[in-house]
Amino acid sequence: MLQHYIDTVNNFYSAEEFDDWLLSLSDPIPTSISKEIRKKSNLVRGCEISTWLSRTESEDGPVILYDSDSRMNLGLAKIIVDVCNSTGVNNLSFYDLNEVTQFLTLNKKRGLQLMLNKIRLIMS
């Protein structure tokens, strides 16, 4: 999954192309799930725009849920959750995401690192 995202981002020539793609990943979260996630304990502290991450259990094991007030953060959360689900959160470092984050501002990269830290916390 990580390689898929790297290959996709490496085909972009500008930050605008990247931003458009990132926004296309930000599917709306169903209201029932959004209400469940948007609790103070699930808030990713330090993100510029409110973002929530939580864990729930399914028949197949733990599932990471996410929501945000920002469509960009929803897209970033989708990427990091997809990659964590495919590689395992303990096998992923922020450095591994370097090529995927090449068009992000420093603040967005910081937010992504905070999301990764929160996922590690809730999955431990």
Beta strands, then each sheet from edge to edge (+ up, - down):
strand 1: 51-58
strand 2: 61-68
sheet 1: 1+ 2-
end
